[in-house]
């Protein structure tokens, strides 16, 4: 049953009435491509009219904007740790066999966990982080992703509610909330976990991330007697790198699905999931970029890596099937496919327009950079795109940004705006993050000591000392960094019901951060377009196959 919203939706079900003309790739099937106009009204697709048919009289007075582009559904991303996406790609020092081998080493702490723990708990930086990483999503065509978790000095835990849809707290009765869990399930908890997934519409579980027997053991842990598994139709396994052919057969039999993150897997482990066996099993496969330290900047980049891997490993998928991983497949996995994932009359108007109308619309998308993203629409509202096109929609308060030497506009104004961002501009957020990361040692010296604080569920969060709010004061928020979880922990709010089943949540120990363990860091560029260092960083990665190192730049054909 869809859950009732406890808060307003990301955007109310209202928008201007307008049409977009171009090549419409509906994603309802590999050949469902229409040259025509998509009409949008009150956040929904009102009609799709091919050029070969007359415009109905009821639509003739509606303004139609000729995009001269290719129109796709907005990208739905089911795997991203957004809080970390201001950090650049990590230069991975060796090949690892599983997540446990790199998540606690000194280079990782110095470049990823320590700086984010400091910035995410320092006043003034939380809103800068959430503004920056959300704009990073929009600039890559992402209209739906995972949530950014926040915790306040008043003891309140919530998801940041922004422009990009949040799968874990949609605030929308037609879009059921998704649960998420990062640590692998230990064997003793499999039966309890099974009870939880039976109550969930979708459970995103980091599953068997790594290549060795230890990583695969986490899949085997889901079997709690001779015939029963903690696997069901609501389970979506993220990564699944260690799974073998017979494991995918079990996943299919139980109705489960998977989320593939090839760039991150190849970067850390030198290999990715056995995607051939996954496809042969018939399970539904979605795509996720993971996070910028070990993955793509956005879903557009992840699609390119998936395409390169596919071409080098037997051409298992058509281009339509690859793009489906970022649209209709993802919508099906989270039970949103009645509302999103395809462009059809009556569905929500989440749209991405790519400049150009070549004979192969999928090639147009897969070889484009963010420079060629002409328009991103969420719930019928234009949110990002070419300045010339965005200005046609009117409205005030749009913010200009140059991407790949092309003028773009962000529309960040929102009637249901989360007070966390407090009207912060992208320019101000970018400057604050640049300064904070480059001067992070000074920031550490000037910050108050950090200590642990327990919330009502017994989870520990780092907050500044003396941070309890005064009477009637607005709460101060800090980031909940989900990659701080260990085995048996769950810090994502929607997973708290597991506590009712007796799972032994560990408390996160306080982290001592001093200036001497920190190094200056350069803010990750918003997009690949305009990032002069990106392809050099890719070429230096020791675990990536050569076809990724040499081929990725070619996939950005418009740069």
Secondary structure, DSSP 8 states (H G I E B T S, - for coil): -----SS--SS-S----EEEEEEEE--SSTT-EEEEEEEEETTEEEEEEETTS---GGGTTS-EEEEEEEEEE-EE-S-B-GGGTTS------S--SBGGGTTTSHHHIIIIIHHHHHHTTSTTTHHHHHHHHHHHHHHTTEEEE---EEEETTS-EEE---SSEETT----TTS---EEE-S---GGGHHHHHHHHHH-S-EEEEE--BSSHHHHHHHHTTB-SSS-BS--TTEEEEE-TT--HHHHHHHHHTT-EEEE-HHHHHHHHS----HHHHHHHT--EEE--B-TTTS-SSHHHHHHHHHHHHHHTT--S-HHHHHHHTTHHHHHHTT-TTTSSS--TTSB--EEEEE---S-HHHHHHT--GGGEEEEEETTEEEEEEHHHHGGG--S--EEEEETTEEEEE----TT--TTTTT--HHHHHHHHHHHHHTHHHHHHHS--EEEEE-TTS-EEEEETT----TT----EEE--GGG--TT---SGGGGGGGGGT------------GGG--------SSSTT-TTHHHHHHT-TTS-HHHHHHHHHH-TT-
